[in-house]
Amino acid sequence: MKNIIVTGTSRGIGYELALLFANAGHQVLALSRKTPAALMEHKNISCLSVDLSNEADLDSVTDFLASSWKIVDAVVHNAGSLLLKPFAETTQEDFESVYKVNVFGVANLTRVCLPYLQKGSHVVTISSMGGIQGSLKFAGLAAYSSSKGAVITLSELLAEEYKERGISFNVLALGSVQTEMLQEAFPGYQAPISAGGMATYIFDFTLTGNKYYNGKVLQVSSTNP
C-alpha cells in the first residue's frame, strides 16, 4: 500500500486515476478545487479543496501530511489549465494564470512534499506533446504549450538535484486524450484514447516507472496531436 497524491481530480484523467489507485488499495490524497462525491465517499481517498494557483491553499496539504501520512510514496501532477487564444490577444495576466497552475503549482506542491518523499518515491508530472521541442505545435496555445515545456525542464532539474536521496522525477508528455478540458477547447474533436485508458497507463507508470527512469520525458502519443 502506497500513499499517493493526485492533483486535478475533479474530472477526467485525475478523477479516473484517483479511483484506480484507491480501488487497488492505495491511500490517495485527491487535490482539486471541486470534489466529486464518488471520491469523497471512497474509504481510501482523502479529499482537499485546493486551488493550485494559490500557494496559500497548499497549507492544508502541509497540515494533512504532517498529521496523517508522514510519508509520500508518489505524486502525480495532473492538474492543468488550458487557454486557447491568439497570441496577439494573450495578455501577461493570461500567461500568469496558466503558469500559476501548470508550473508554479507543480513547483510549490513538490516543495511541500519534499520532507515526506523518501528513497523510492516517484514524482510524475503530466506534460503535453505541445511542450516537446520539435513536435507539432498548434496556434492559440502559446501560454499552455510553453508552460508544459517549462515543467519538463523543472522535472529534469529536480531529478538531478534529488538523485542522492533516491527520489525519481519523470514526465509523461501526453498526446490528445478525450477529456472535458479538450472538448471545451476543441469542440467536436475526437481523441484516440479515453481518460480512463490514459489513467490506466499513468497508474502503471507511477507505480513502476521509477525502477527504469529518472529525469526522463516519455512521449505518450499514438497520433499527431
N, C-alpha and C positions, 0 to 999 in steps of 0.2 A: 504494500500500500504506500502510495506516494502523496505528498502534499503539492498540489498543482494550482497555480494562479492562471486564470484565463481572463483576458480583457475583451470588451466588446461582445458581451454575452446576451444582449437583449434580443438578438435575432441572427439569422444567417449562420455563417461558419462558427462563430463563437458560441452561439446557443447550442448547436449540434455537438460541438466539441466538449463543452461542459458536461452534457449528458453522457457522452461516450466515456469520459473519464470516470464520472460518478457511477455509472452502471457497471463499470469494470472494477469497482471497489475502491477507487482512489478518493481522497478528500480534495474537494475543489473549492477555491475561493473565486467566485464569479464577480467581476467588476464591470459595471455598466451604469449609465445614467438611469435607465429604466430596467426593472427587474421582472421577468416573466414569472407567473405563478408556478409554472412547472418546475422551475429551478428552485424557487423558494420552498417548495414542498418536498424536495428530494432530501433524504436523510444525509447524503454525503456532500451536499452543496451548502456553502455559506455564501450569502449574497451581501454585497455592499454597494450602495448607490454612490458612484464616483464619477465625476466629470474630469477626465484626464487632462483637459485643457487648463484646469485649475489646480495648481500644485498643492494648495492648502487642503484639497479634498483627500489627498493621499495620507493625511494624518490618521484617518480611520483605518487605513491599511497597516500603518505602523503600529497602532494600538492593538489591532487584531493579531498581528504576528507576534508581538511581544507578550500578549496574554494567552494566546491559544496554541499556535503551531510551534514556534521556536525554530523550526527548520522548514526551508522551502526547497523542494526537490526539482521543480520545474516552473518556468514562467513562459506563457505563450502571449506575446504582444500581438494580439489580433485586431484590436480596435483601430479604426481608421476613419479619416474624414476625406471625402472626395468632393472636389469642386470642378465643375465643367463650365469654363468661362473663357472667352477670348482673352489672350494675354494683355492686349491694349486696355481691356476693361478690368483687369485683375489688380486690385489695389494692394498696398502694403498690408492693410488690415486683413484682406483676404488671405494673403500669404501667411500672416501670423496666425490666423485662425486654424489653417490647415496644419501648420508646423507645430502648433501647441499640442495637438493630438498625436500627429504622426511621428514627430521627432522628440519634442520636449517631454511628452507623456511617456514615451519609451525610456528616455534617459532618466527621468525622475522616478519612475516606478522601479527601474533597475537599481537605482541608488538606495531606495527604501529597502529593497530585498537583499542587498549585499551582505548585511550582517547575518542573514539567515541562510544564505547559499553556502554550500559545502562541497567537498570533493565529490564529483559525480553529478552535481546539479547541472541542469541544462536550460539555457535561456534561448528561446526560439522567437525570432522576430519575423512577422509576416510582412513581406515587402511585395513588390509587383514587378512584372516584366517591364513595366514602364520606367522602372528605376535602374534597369540594367544598361550599361553603356553599350551602344551598338545595336540595341534592339529597336524594333519598330515603335515609333512614338505617334501619339495622336493629338491633334490640335485641341486646345482648350484645357489641357491637363498640366499646364506648366507648374502650378503650385503642388498638385498631387504627386506627379511623377518625380519632381525634383526632391520632394520630401522623402519619397521612397528610396531614392538614391542615397540620401543623407544617412538613413538608418542602416544601410548596408555598410557604409564606411564606419559608422559608430560601432556596429557589431564586430567588425574585423578588428578594430582597435581594442575593444573590451576583451576579445579573445586573447589578444597578446598580453594585455595588462594583468589578466587574472589567471593565466595558464598555470602559474606556480601553485595556485590554490585548487587547481583541478576543476574549475568551473568552465563549462563549454558554452560558447555563444555561436549560434548559427542562424542563417537567414534562409527562408523559403520565399523565392520570388514567384508569385502565382500569376498564371495567365487568367483569362476571364472565367469567372465562376457565377453560376446562376443564383444571385443573391438579390435582396431587396435594394441594396445600395446600387448595384449595377443597373437594375431596372429603372431606378429613379433617375440615374444619369443618362442612360441609353435606352429609352422606352422601346420595346419591341425586339431588342437584341436577344438572341438565344445563345447562351453559353453552352459549351460542350459537356460541362460537368456540374453536378448539383452541389449545394452547400454541404449536404450530408456526405457526399462522396469525397469532397476535398477534406472535410473534417476527419474522415477515417484515415486518410494519408497523413495528416498532421498529427493525429493521435499516435500512430505508429512511430513517426519520426521523433516526436517528443520523447517517447519512452526509450528509444533505441539508437537514434541518430548520433548521439554524443559518443557512442562507442567507436564511431568511424570518422566523425568530422568534428573540427573545431575551427572557428573563424572562416567558415565556408559559406558560399551562396549557391544554393541549389535552385535551378530553374525548373519550376513545376508547371509546365505548359505544353499541351499537345497541339495547340493551334496558334495562329497569329492574328489577334492577340491571344 
